[in-house]
Amino acid sequence: MSAREVALLVARDVFPGEPGVEARPAQAALAYRALRGKLDARDRRFATELAYGAIEMRRALDDALRPFLKERAKSLPSTIQELLRLAVYELRYTQPDVHATLFEWVNLAKRYGHQGLGSLVNAVLRSYLREPTPEPQREQYADIDDYYGALYSLPTWIVRRLHARFGDDLIERICREANEPAAHALVAVGGGERVLAAMTARGMQVSRSALARDAVVVRASEGSALDLVESGNVPFWIQSESSAAIVDILDAQPGEHILDCCSGRGNKALQIAARIGPSGALTCIDRDARKIVVLQKRFEETRRFVDLPIPAVVVGDAAEPTLVPPEMLFDRVLLDAPCTALGVIARHPEARWRRRPEDVDRMATLQTALLATIAARVKPGGRFVYAVCSTDERESTNVVDAFLAAGDFIRAPMPASLASFCDANGDLLMAPIEGQDGFYAASLERVR
């Protein structure tokens, strides 16, 4: 199977175009299709570039195709629409062998459609090559947010929210970098020197993160990092620096009792466990039983390298007050809350198209309920860290300010290493630039 066909199948998995067919995340779809297609490393890289690029640039590609398709776009099968987006992406944003590009996409159109659709694809692509659609111009749009949305292929409502949060100086840079590869970091548990040595031995350019104590920054392809992770010889995994830094804010100490809510597959739980050591106690809550199984397996594997406490796991909704016995109080509590994930759209190409404006308020309601319930589990004088991979005020500052109004908690100082990333309230607010995820976190101390 060719790289182009794999990219087409990935796009079709992410945007099924058929009622009742569940959409798959791009990363999962690519992993599955590349394996089934038996792609080598080079073809997998090409398939990734095409699939992720066409998914990210969906709005711009539709604008580029509109003059050539006109009303026919409404009646085209969804697979052919995805094929045309991929083909124009290759012609517009890569350095293609034009003859090979046309030949294969036309043949794929015949295979997944019929002879007539192959002829249509051929005609559209040749018309585009003769007179490519120009890039958007500022005067064509009513305001700057809609213009940046068209230019950088983002929903206008997301651009507006980012603009309101980060201002005129950063907004275009944020939009532009949303289409650039996210930075990769490897998070090490209890063995940073060993990890650095293993990566250096493979010729990888690495350095310790200035942002997160447990992270090592990798200046290499994701594939190289994945190969090393999957070798199983060192206790670390791929994670963003922004996410890893949240555990620095929690600042768990040896022997403490920690509650990790919405713990997922256990990235932060493993970091916390290494810090509290075998004399500490860790409780992890997640509503997805499959993620808890993964978390437990990862703890078993990591204990080959580091002496960790065995976590107590609870499957259920952390917003349920009786999920944890009321007499159980913790020295520190982490709530890595469910959110719209608008800060990580550079890491997940389909994320920008999955969300709707109303999702932000819906998530804020859930986050408010979680904060109110979980706060009761913090000891007096204990630390409570609230974190989301979204920078929207409604999911971050507004939620925390409303929570603090009750008077039971106050803001606690952030680590000095994160001071330059803090807002006027002293909360962590990271813009999604320089390959970093957009992240928000508040460090809170219980005073009564």
Sequence and secondary structure as in RCSB ss.txt:
>XXXX:A:sequence
MSAREVALLVARDVFPGEPGVEARPAQAALAYRALRGKLDARDRRFATELAYGAIEMRRALDDALRPFLKERAKS
LPSTIQELLRLAVYELRYTQPDVHATLFEWVNLAKRYGHQGLGSLVNAVLRSYLREPTPEPQREQYADIDDYYGA
LYSLPTWIVRRLHARFGDDLIERICREANEPAAHALVAVGGGERVLAAMTARGMQVSRSALARDAVVVRASEGSA
LDLVESGNVPFWIQSESSAAIVDILDAQPGEHILDCCSGRGNKALQIAARIGPSGALTCIDRDARKIVVLQKRFE
ETRRFVDLPIPAVVVGDAAEPTLVPPEMLFDRVLLDAPCTALGVIARHPEARWRRRPEDVDRMATLQTALLATIA
ARVKPGGRFVYAVCSTDERESTNVVDAFLAAGDFIRAPMPASLASFCDANGDLLMAPIEGQDGFYAASLERVR
>XXXX:A:secstr
  HHHHHHHHHHHHS  STT     HHHHHHHHHHHTT  HHHHHHHHHHHHHHHHTHHHHHHHHHHHHGGGGGT
S HHHHHHHHHHHHHHHHS   HHHHHHHHHHHHHHHS HHHHHHHHHHHHHHHHS      GGGSSSHHHHHHH
HHT  HHHHHHHHHHH HHHHHHHHHHTTS   EEEEESS HHHHHHHHHHTT EEEE SS TTEEEEES HHHH
HHHHHT SSSEEEE HHHHHHHHHHT  TT EEEEES TTSHHHHHHHHHH TTSEEEEEES HHHHHHHHHHHH
HHTTTS     EEEES TT TTSS TT  EEEEEEE     GGGTTTSTTHHHH  HHHHHHHHHHHHHHHHHHG
GGEEEEEEEEEEES   GGGTHHHHHHHHTTSSEEE    GGGGGGB TTS EEE S TT   EEEEEEEE  
